[in-house]
Amino acid sequence: MEETQERSLQREAIKIEIANKPTSFAEIDPEVQLAIRCIADKKGFDIVGLDLRDIASFTDFFVIASGANQRQVQAIADEINEQLKKQLGSRPVRIEGYSSAEWVLLDYGDFVVHIFNRESRDFYDLARLWRDARTVEMPADL
C-alpha cells in the first residue's frame, strides 16, 4: 500500500494550453491600427492588442497601453482622439478617467482603448482578465 501511495504522489501535472493564433496587425480595423500608432508616436509602452471578436459581444478589440505619468497618459489619449477625428472622422462614444489619468478609457464602440499609469495597469491587469482573447501581433516598427 505504501508503494501505491508513493507512486500517486509522484505523478506530474500536465498542463494543456490551447494555442490561439494571433491576429495580424493588417487584419484589424484601420481605426484600431491608427490608435496603436498614436500610442507609439507618443512613446506609450507595453502596447497590447486583444481581439475579442470570438469571446465578447460588446466590442471587437481592446488596446491596452501604459504611460509613464499623468501628462503622458493624457497626451496619448489626446493624440488618439485628435488623429482619429482628423484622419477617419471617428469620435469616441465615451471617455472615462481623463482628469485623474490613472486609467483613461476611450470607447469607440467597435474598440476600446485603455491607457494606464504603471500602478493601475499592474493592479487591474486587464490582459490577464481577458487572457482567452487572441492577441494582435504588433508591427516591428512601433
C-alpha positions as CSV (number, residue, x, y, z in Angstrom):
1,M,0.0,0.0,0.0
2,E,2.9,2.4,0.7
3,E,4.2,1.8,-2.8
4,T,0.8,2.8,-4.3
5,Q,0.7,6.0,-2.2
6,E,4.3,6.9,-3.2
7,R,3.6,6.4,-6.9
8,S,0.5,8.5,-6.8
9,L,2.3,11.3,-5.1
10,Q,5.0,11.3,-7.7
11,R,2.7,12.0,-10.7
12,E,3.5,15.0,-12.7
13,A,0.8,17.5,-13.5
14,I,0.1,18.0,-17.2
15,K,-0.8,21.5,-18.4
16,I,-2.7,21.7,-21.6
17,E,-2.8,25.1,-23.4
18,I,-5.0,25.8,-26.3
19,A,-3.0,27.8,-28.8
20,N,-4.8,30.9,-30.1
21,K,-3.4,32.0,-33.4
22,P,-2.5,35.7,-33.1
23,T,-4.4,38.2,-35.2
24,S,-2.1,40.0,-37.6
25,F,-1.9,43.8,-37.5
26,A,-3.1,44.0,-41.1
27,E,-6.3,42.2,-40.2
28,I,-7.5,44.7,-37.7
29,D,-9.7,47.8,-38.4
30,P,-7.9,50.9,-39.7
31,E,-9.2,52.9,-36.6
32,V,-7.5,50.4,-34.2
33,Q,-4.3,50.5,-36.3
34,L,-4.3,54.3,-36.1
35,A,-4.9,54.3,-32.3
36,I,-2.0,51.9,-31.8
37,R,0.3,54.0,-34.0
38,C,-0.8,57.1,-32.0
39,I,0.2,55.4,-28.7
40,A,3.6,54.5,-30.2
41,D,4.1,58.1,-31.5
42,K,3.5,59.5,-28.0
43,K,6.0,57.0,-26.5
44,G,3.4,54.8,-24.8
45,F,4.8,51.5,-23.9
46,D,3.7,47.8,-23.3
47,I,1.1,48.1,-26.1
48,V,-1.1,45.1,-26.2
49,G,-4.0,44.5,-28.7
50,L,-6.6,41.9,-27.8
51,D,-9.0,40.5,-30.4
52,L,-12.3,39.9,-28.6
53,R,-14.5,39.1,-31.6
54,D,-14.7,35.4,-30.7
55,I,-15.4,35.9,-27.0
56,A,-17.3,39.2,-26.4
57,S,-20.3,40.9,-28.0
58,F,-19.9,44.4,-26.7
59,T,-16.7,45.3,-28.6
60,D,-14.3,43.8,-31.1
61,F,-10.9,44.9,-29.8
62,F,-9.1,46.2,-26.7
63,V,-6.0,48.2,-27.0
64,I,-4.0,48.4,-23.7
65,A,-1.0,50.6,-23.2
66,S,0.9,52.4,-20.4
67,G,2.2,55.9,-19.9
68,A,4.9,57.0,-17.5
69,N,2.9,59.7,-15.8
70,Q,-0.4,61.7,-15.8
71,R,0.7,64.0,-18.5
72,Q,1.8,61.3,-20.8
73,V,-1.4,59.3,-20.3
74,Q,-3.4,62.4,-21.2
75,A,-1.2,63.2,-24.2
76,I,-1.7,59.7,-25.6
77,A,-5.5,60.0,-25.1
78,D,-5.5,63.4,-26.8
79,E,-3.4,62.2,-29.7
80,I,-5.7,59.2,-30.3
81,N,-8.8,61.5,-30.2
82,E,-7.3,64.1,-32.5
83,Q,-5.9,61.7,-35.1
84,L,-9.0,59.5,-35.3
85,K,-11.2,62.6,-35.7
86,K,-8.9,64.3,-38.2
87,Q,-8.0,61.3,-40.4
88,L,-11.0,59.0,-40.1
89,G,-13.8,61.1,-38.7
90,S,-14.2,58.8,-35.7
91,R,-15.2,60.2,-32.3
92,P,-15.4,58.3,-29.0
93,V,-18.7,57.2,-27.6
94,R,-17.4,57.8,-24.1
95,I,-14.3,58.9,-22.3
96,E,-13.7,57.9,-18.7
97,G,-10.9,58.8,-16.2
98,Y,-9.2,61.6,-18.2
99,S,-8.9,64.1,-15.3
100,S,-7.2,61.7,-12.9
101,A,-5.3,59.9,-15.8
102,E,-4.7,56.7,-13.8
103,W,-6.8,54.8,-16.2
104,V,-8.2,56.5,-19.3
105,L,-10.8,54.6,-21.2
106,L,-11.7,55.7,-24.8
107,D,-14.7,53.8,-26.0
108,Y,-15.1,53.9,-29.8
109,G,-17.8,51.2,-29.9
110,D,-16.0,48.7,-32.1
111,F,-12.9,49.0,-30.0
112,V,-11.9,50.3,-26.5
113,V,-8.5,51.9,-25.7
114,H,-7.2,51.6,-22.1
115,I,-4.3,53.8,-21.2
116,F,-2.9,53.2,-17.7
117,N,-0.2,54.5,-15.5
118,R,2.1,51.8,-14.2
119,E,0.5,51.2,-10.9
120,S,-3.1,50.9,-12.2
121,R,-2.1,48.7,-15.0
122,D,-0.4,46.2,-12.6
123,F,-3.4,46.4,-10.3
124,Y,-6.2,45.8,-12.8
125,D,-4.2,43.5,-15.1
126,L,-6.7,43.5,-18.0
127,A,-4.6,41.3,-20.2
128,R,-4.8,38.6,-17.6
129,L,-8.6,39.0,-17.2
130,W,-9.0,38.7,-21.0
131,R,-6.4,36.0,-21.5
132,D,-8.8,34.0,-23.6
133,A,-8.7,36.6,-26.3
134,R,-6.4,36.4,-29.3
135,T,-3.5,38.8,-29.2
136,V,-2.8,41.2,-32.0
137,E,0.7,41.0,-33.5
138,M,2.3,44.4,-33.3
139,P,4.4,45.6,-36.2
140,A,8.2,45.8,-35.7
141,D,8.3,49.5,-36.5
142,L,6.4,50.6,-33.4
